[in-house]
Structures are given as C-alpha cells and as structure tokens.
Amino acid sequence: HSEGLACPILGDTLYGKRADRLYLHAEYLEFTHPTTGKRLRFKKKLTI
C-alpha cells in the first residue's frame, strides 16, 4: 500500500495522518476514449 512507498494518504486513519476526510489525489488521469479512440489526459496539481 502507499505507506510502504513513503506516501501515506492523508485522512487514512490506519496508516496516515488524521483529517476530516480522505485526501486521495491523482496528478493526472489518462485513457483512450472508447468511441473515438482518442487519447485523453487530464492533469491537475494538488491544491492543499
């Protein structure tokens, strides 16, 4: 899991620091559109 990679998830009450919610963030999502076949990539920086 992510704690073993030195990247615990904020809000994970077992392995990470406590928070008001689970803070799981993907820097980017990338996939091939099932209809068009076009490769799509969405990128967002962490803002906390």
PyMOL Python script that loads the backbone (N, CA, C, O; Angstrom):
from pymol import cmd

cmd.read_pdbstr("""\
ATOM      1  N   HIS A   1       0.833  -1.190   0.000  1.00  0.00           N
ATOM      2  CA  HIS A   1       0.000   0.000   0.000  1.00  0.00           C
ATOM      3  C   HIS A   1       0.873   1.247   0.000  1.00  0.00           C
ATOM      4  O   HIS A   1       2.100   1.143   0.001  1.00  0.00           O
ATOM      5  N   SER A   2       0.267   2.401  -0.001  1.00  0.00           N
ATOM      6  CA  SER A   2       1.026   3.639  -0.220  1.00  0.00           C
ATOM      7  C   SER A   2       1.965   3.997   0.927  1.00  0.00           C
ATOM      8  O   SER A   2       2.977   4.657   0.690  1.00  0.00           O
ATOM      9  N   GLU A   3       1.670   3.590   2.155  1.00  0.00           N
ATOM     10  CA  GLU A   3       2.578   3.897   3.258  1.00  0.00           C
ATOM     11  C   GLU A   3       3.924   3.214   3.048  1.00  0.00           C
ATOM     12  O   GLU A   3       4.960   3.779   3.398  1.00  0.00           O
ATOM     13  N   GLY A   4       3.926   2.026   2.489  1.00  0.00           N
ATOM     14  CA  GLY A   4       5.163   1.303   2.211  1.00  0.00           C
ATOM     15  C   GLY A   4       6.031   1.993   1.177  1.00  0.00           C
ATOM     16  O   GLY A   4       7.230   1.725   1.094  1.00  0.00           O
ATOM     17  N   LEU A   5       5.440   2.878   0.388  1.00  0.00           N
ATOM     18  CA  LEU A   5       6.177   3.671  -0.603  1.00  0.00           C
ATOM     19  C   LEU A   5       6.544   5.044  -0.050  1.00  0.00           C
ATOM     20  O   LEU A   5       6.982   5.920  -0.796  1.00  0.00           O
ATOM     21  N   ALA A   6       6.366   5.233   1.258  1.00  0.00           N
ATOM     22  CA  ALA A   6       6.617   6.514   1.939  1.00  0.00           C
ATOM     23  C   ALA A   6       5.674   7.603   1.451  1.00  0.00           C
ATOM     24  O   ALA A   6       6.036   8.780   1.434  1.00  0.00           O
ATOM     25  N   CYS A   7       4.462   7.214   1.051  1.00  0.00           N
ATOM     26  CA  CYS A   7       3.441   8.167   0.580  1.00  0.00           C
ATOM     27  C   CYS A   7       2.101   7.852   1.233  1.00  0.00           C
ATOM     28  O   CYS A   7       1.143   7.527   0.532  1.00  0.00           O
ATOM     29  N   PRO A   8       2.008   7.942   2.567  1.00  0.00           N
ATOM     30  CA  PRO A   8       0.726   7.636   3.193  1.00  0.00           C
ATOM     31  C   PRO A   8      -0.348   8.623   2.752  1.00  0.00           C
ATOM     32  O   PRO A   8      -0.044   9.764   2.403  1.00  0.00           O
ATOM     33  N   ILE A   9      -1.588   8.187   2.767  1.00  0.00           N
ATOM     34  CA  ILE A   9      -2.707   9.017   2.335  1.00  0.00           C
ATOM     35  C   ILE A   9      -3.233   9.806   3.529  1.00  0.00           C
ATOM     36  O   ILE A   9      -3.588   9.228   4.557  1.00  0.00           O
ATOM     37  N   LEU A  10      -3.279  11.121   3.388  1.00  0.00           N
ATOM     38  CA  LEU A  10      -3.815  11.978   4.436  1.00  0.00           C
ATOM     39  C   LEU A  10      -5.280  11.631   4.652  1.00  0.00           C
ATOM     40  O   LEU A  10      -6.067  11.586   3.706  1.00  0.00           O
ATOM     41  N   GLY A  11      -5.634  11.389   5.897  1.00  0.00           N
ATOM     42  CA  GLY A  11      -7.010  11.014   6.209  1.00  0.00           C
ATOM     43  C   GLY A  11      -7.201   9.518   6.389  1.00  0.00           C
ATOM     44  O   GLY A  11      -8.261   9.080   6.836  1.00  0.00           O
ATOM     45  N   ASP A  12      -6.184   8.722   6.044  1.00  0.00           N
ATOM     46  CA  ASP A  12      -6.231   7.278   6.266  1.00  0.00           C
ATOM     47  C   ASP A  12      -5.977   7.057   7.753  1.00  0.00           C
ATOM     48  O   ASP A  12      -4.843   7.197   8.211  1.00  0.00           O
ATOM     49  N   THR A  13      -7.003   6.718   8.503  1.00  0.00           N
ATOM     50  CA  THR A  13      -6.883   6.634   9.958  1.00  0.00           C
ATOM     51  C   THR A  13      -6.023   5.466  10.431  1.00  0.00           C
ATOM     52  O   THR A  13      -5.635   5.431  11.599  1.00  0.00           O
ATOM     53  N   LEU A  14      -5.723   4.529   9.574  1.00  0.00           N
ATOM     54  CA  LEU A  14      -4.883   3.404   9.966  1.00  0.00           C
ATOM     55  C   LEU A  14      -3.410   3.668   9.675  1.00  0.00           C
ATOM     56  O   LEU A  14      -2.566   3.383  10.525  1.00  0.00           O
ATOM     57  N   TYR A  15      -3.077   4.199   8.513  1.00  0.00           N
ATOM     58  CA  TYR A  15      -1.685   4.364   8.101  1.00  0.00           C
ATOM     59  C   TYR A  15      -1.234   5.812   7.921  1.00  0.00           C
ATOM     60  O   TYR A  15      -0.032   6.074   7.893  1.00  0.00           O
ATOM     61  N   GLY A  16      -2.156   6.748   7.798  1.00  0.00           N
ATOM     62  CA  GLY A  16      -1.784   8.140   7.540  1.00  0.00           C
ATOM     63  C   GLY A  16      -2.168   9.043   8.692  1.00  0.00           C
ATOM     64  O   GLY A  16      -2.546   8.571   9.765  1.00  0.00           O
ATOM     65  N   LYS A  17      -2.069  10.341   8.467  1.00  0.00           N
ATOM     66  CA  LYS A  17      -2.461  11.323   9.478  1.00  0.00           C
ATOM     67  C   LYS A  17      -3.967  11.537   9.413  1.00  0.00           C
ATOM     68  O   LYS A  17      -4.577  11.477   8.345  1.00  0.00           O
ATOM     69  N   ARG A  18      -4.544  11.787  10.572  1.00  0.00           N
ATOM     70  CA  ARG A  18      -5.989  12.019  10.642  1.00  0.00           C
ATOM     71  C   ARG A  18      -6.350  13.323   9.943  1.00  0.00           C
ATOM     72  O   ARG A  18      -5.584  14.287   9.964  1.00  0.00           O
ATOM     73  N   ALA A  19      -7.509  13.338   9.332  1.00  0.00           N
ATOM     74  CA  ALA A  19      -8.039  14.523   8.671  1.00  0.00           C
ATOM     75  C   ALA A  19      -9.556  14.399   8.639  1.00  0.00           C
ATOM     76  O   ALA A  19     -10.111  13.359   8.991  1.00  0.00           O
ATOM     77  N   ASP A  20     -10.217  15.465   8.215  1.00  0.00           N
ATOM     78  CA  ASP A  20     -11.678  15.453   8.188  1.00  0.00           C
ATOM     79  C   ASP A  20     -12.244  14.583   7.070  1.00  0.00           C
ATOM     80  O   ASP A  20     -13.437  14.283   7.058  1.00  0.00           O
ATOM     81  N   ARG A  21     -11.392  14.182   6.138  1.00  0.00           N
ATOM     82  CA  ARG A  21     -11.811  13.305   5.041  1.00  0.00           C
ATOM     83  C   ARG A  21     -10.574  12.631   4.468  1.00  0.00           C
ATOM     84  O   ARG A  21      -9.454  12.930   4.881  1.00  0.00           O
ATOM     85  N   LEU A  22     -10.768  11.739   3.534  1.00  0.00           N
ATOM     86  CA  LEU A  22      -9.661  11.069   2.860  1.00  0.00           C
ATOM     87  C   LEU A  22      -9.176  11.945   1.707  1.00  0.00           C
ATOM     88  O   LEU A  22      -9.960  12.312   0.832  1.00  0.00           O
ATOM     89  N   TYR A  23      -7.900  12.275   1.706  1.00  0.00           N
ATOM     90  CA  TYR A  23      -7.322  13.121   0.662  1.00  0.00           C
ATOM     91  C   TYR A  23      -6.547  12.246  -0.313  1.00  0.00           C
ATOM     92  O   TYR A  23      -5.355  12.002  -0.128  1.00  0.00           O
ATOM     93  N   LEU A  24      -7.221  11.782  -1.336  1.00  0.00           N
ATOM     94  CA  LEU A  24      -6.599  10.967  -2.371  1.00  0.00           C
ATOM     95  C   LEU A  24      -6.645  11.775  -3.658  1.00  0.00           C
ATOM     96  O   LEU A  24      -7.716  12.191  -4.102  1.00  0.00           O
ATOM     97  N   HIS A  25      -5.482  11.994  -4.252  1.00  0.00           N
ATOM     98  CA  HIS A  25      -5.393  12.881  -5.412  1.00  0.00           C
ATOM     99  C   HIS A  25      -4.615  12.204  -6.528  1.00  0.00           C
ATOM    100  O   HIS A  25      -3.562  11.614  -6.286  1.00  0.00           O
ATOM    101  N   ALA A  26      -5.125  12.285  -7.735  1.00  0.00           N
ATOM    102  CA  ALA A  26      -4.395  11.820  -8.917  1.00  0.00           C
ATOM    103  C   ALA A  26      -3.857  13.054  -9.629  1.00  0.00           C
ATOM    104  O   ALA A  26      -4.621  13.955  -9.975  1.00  0.00           O
ATOM    105  N   GLU A  27      -2.548  13.101  -9.851  1.00  0.00           N
ATOM    106  CA  GLU A  27      -1.958  14.234 -10.563  1.00  0.00           C
ATOM    107  C   GLU A  27      -2.489  14.300 -11.983  1.00  0.00           C
ATOM    108  O   GLU A  27      -2.704  15.380 -12.532  1.00  0.00           O
ATOM    109  N   TYR A  28      -2.698  13.119 -12.576  1.00  0.00           N
ATOM    110  CA  TYR A  28      -3.300  13.102 -13.905  1.00  0.00           C
ATOM    111  C   TYR A  28      -4.045  11.794 -14.128  1.00  0.00           C
ATOM    112  O   TYR A  28      -3.740  10.769 -13.518  1.00  0.00           O
ATOM    113  N   LEU A  29      -5.022  11.858 -15.012  1.00  0.00           N
ATOM    114  CA  LEU A  29      -5.758  10.680 -15.473  1.00  0.00           C
ATOM    115  C   LEU A  29      -5.592  10.624 -16.974  1.00  0.00           C
ATOM    116  O   LEU A  29      -5.702  11.643 -17.656  1.00  0.00           O
ATOM    117  N   GLU A  30      -5.330   9.440 -17.490  1.00  0.00           N
ATOM    118  CA  GLU A  30      -5.112   9.288 -18.924  1.00  0.00           C
ATOM    119  C   GLU A  30      -5.789   8.005 -19.389  1.00  0.00           C
ATOM    120  O   GLU A  30      -5.651   6.952 -18.766  1.00  0.00           O
ATOM    121  N   PHE A  31      -6.520   8.111 -20.491  1.00  0.00           N
ATOM    122  CA  PHE A  31      -7.189   6.933 -21.032  1.00  0.00           C
ATOM    123  C   PHE A  31      -7.533   7.161 -22.496  1.00  0.00           C
ATOM    124  O   PHE A  31      -7.496   8.287 -22.992  1.00  0.00           O
ATOM    125  N   THR A  32      -7.864   6.085 -23.167  1.00  0.00           N
ATOM    126  CA  THR A  32      -8.310   6.157 -24.556  1.00  0.00           C
ATOM    127  C   THR A  32      -9.833   6.196 -24.573  1.00  0.00           C
ATOM    128  O   THR A  32     -10.494   5.346 -23.974  1.00  0.00           O
ATOM    129  N   HIS A  33     -10.381   7.186 -25.263  1.00  0.00           N
ATOM    130  CA  HIS A  33     -11.836   7.324 -25.346  1.00  0.00           C
ATOM    131  C   HIS A  33     -12.393   6.091 -26.063  1.00  0.00           C
ATOM    132  O   HIS A  33     -11.904   5.739 -27.136  1.00  0.00           O
ATOM    133  N   PRO A  34     -13.399   5.432 -25.496  1.00  0.00           N
ATOM    134  CA  PRO A  34     -13.889   4.177 -26.075  1.00  0.00           C
ATOM    135  C   PRO A  34     -14.570   4.315 -27.435  1.00  0.00           C
ATOM    136  O   PRO A  34     -14.622   3.347 -28.194  1.00  0.00           O
ATOM    137  N   THR A  35     -15.086   5.486 -27.752  1.00  0.00           N
ATOM    138  CA  THR A  35     -15.772   5.678 -29.033  1.00  0.00           C
ATOM    139  C   THR A  35     -14.858   6.245 -30.109  1.00  0.00           C
ATOM    140  O   THR A  35     -14.823   5.747 -31.234  1.00  0.00           O
ATOM    141  N   THR A  36     -14.116   7.294 -29.751  1.00  0.00           N
ATOM    142  CA  THR A  36     -13.285   7.983 -30.744  1.00  0.00           C
ATOM    143  C   THR A  36     -11.894   7.386 -30.882  1.00  0.00           C
ATOM    144  O   THR A  36     -11.234   7.575 -31.904  1.00  0.00           O
ATOM    145  N   GLY A  37     -11.443   6.662 -29.855  1.00  0.00           N
ATOM    146  CA  GLY A  37     -10.089   6.127 -29.868  1.00  0.00           C
ATOM    147  C   GLY A  37      -9.032   7.170 -29.546  1.00  0.00           C
ATOM    148  O   GLY A  37      -7.838   6.873 -29.548  1.00  0.00           O
ATOM    149  N   LYS A  38      -9.474   8.402 -29.267  1.00  0.00           N
ATOM    150  CA  LYS A  38      -8.548   9.491 -28.961  1.00  0.00           C
ATOM    151  C   LYS A  38      -7.979   9.325 -27.556  1.00  0.00           C
ATOM    152  O   LYS A  38      -8.705   8.978 -26.624  1.00  0.00           O
ATOM    153  N   ARG A  39      -6.679   9.572 -27.407  1.00  0.00           N
ATOM    154  CA  ARG A  39      -6.018   9.502 -26.108  1.00  0.00           C
ATOM    155  C   ARG A  39      -6.308  10.798 -25.362  1.00  0.00           C
ATOM    156  O   ARG A  39      -6.010  11.881 -25.865  1.00  0.00           O
ATOM    157  N   LEU A  40      -6.889  10.697 -24.162  1.00  0.00           N
ATOM    158  CA  LEU A  40      -7.241  11.860 -23.361  1.00  0.00           C
ATOM    159  C   LEU A  40      -6.398  11.887 -22.098  1.00  0.00           C
ATOM    160  O   LEU A  40      -6.162  10.848 -21.481  1.00  0.00           O
ATOM    161  N   ARG A  41      -5.942  13.076 -21.712  1.00  0.00           N
ATOM    162  CA  ARG A  41      -5.156  13.236 -20.490  1.00  0.00           C
ATOM    163  C   ARG A  41      -5.634  14.491 -19.769  1.00  0.00           C
ATOM    164  O   ARG A  41      -5.707  15.572 -20.353  1.00  0.00           O
ATOM    165  N   PHE A  42      -5.957  14.329 -18.499  1.00  0.00           N
ATOM    166  CA  PHE A  42      -6.405  15.425 -17.658  1.00  0.00           C
ATOM    167  C   PHE A  42      -5.405  15.561 -16.519  1.00  0.00           C
ATOM    168  O   PHE A  42      -5.128  14.587 -15.819  1.00  0.00           O
ATOM    169  N   LYS A  43      -4.860  16.759 -16.325  1.00  0.00           N
ATOM    170  CA  LYS A  43      -3.829  16.984 -15.318  1.00  0.00           C
ATOM    171  C   LYS A  43      -4.274  18.087 -14.363  1.00  0.00           C
ATOM    172  O   LYS A  43      -4.818  19.107 -14.786  1.00  0.00           O
ATOM    173  N   LYS A  44      -4.036  17.870 -13.066  1.00  0.00           N
ATOM    174  CA  LYS A  44      -4.402  18.850 -12.045  1.00  0.00           C
ATOM    175  C   LYS A  44      -3.397  18.773 -10.906  1.00  0.00           C
ATOM    176  O   LYS A  44      -3.138  17.693 -10.375  1.00  0.00           O
ATOM    177  N   LYS A  45      -2.834  19.910 -10.531  1.00  0.00           N
ATOM    178  CA  LYS A  45      -1.888  19.950  -9.412  1.00  0.00           C
ATOM    179  C   LYS A  45      -2.641  19.899  -8.089  1.00  0.00           C
ATOM    180  O   LYS A  45      -3.792  20.326  -7.998  1.00  0.00           O
ATOM    181  N   LEU A  46      -1.982  19.376  -7.079  1.00  0.00           N
ATOM    182  CA  LEU A  46      -2.539  19.308  -5.736  1.00  0.00           C
ATOM    183  C   LEU A  46      -2.646  20.713  -5.163  1.00  0.00           C
ATOM    184  O   LEU A  46      -1.703  21.496  -5.281  1.00  0.00           O
ATOM    185  N   THR A  47      -3.772  21.049  -4.546  1.00  0.00           N
ATOM    186  CA  THR A  47      -4.002  22.422  -4.092  1.00  0.00           C
ATOM    187  C   THR A  47      -4.213  22.555  -2.591  1.00  0.00           C
ATOM    188  O   THR A  47      -4.808  23.539  -2.153  1.00  0.00           O
ATOM    189  N   ILE A  48      -3.748  21.602  -1.786  1.00  0.00           N
ATOM    190  CA  ILE A  48      -3.930  21.780  -0.334  1.00  0.00           C
ATOM    191  C   ILE A  48      -2.644  22.197   0.313  1.00  0.00           C
ATOM    192  O   ILE A  48      -2.600  22.394   1.528  1.00  0.00           O
TER     193      ILE A  48
END
""", "prot")
cmd.dss("prot")
cmd.show_as("cartoon", "prot")
cmd.util.cbc("prot")
cmd.orient("prot")
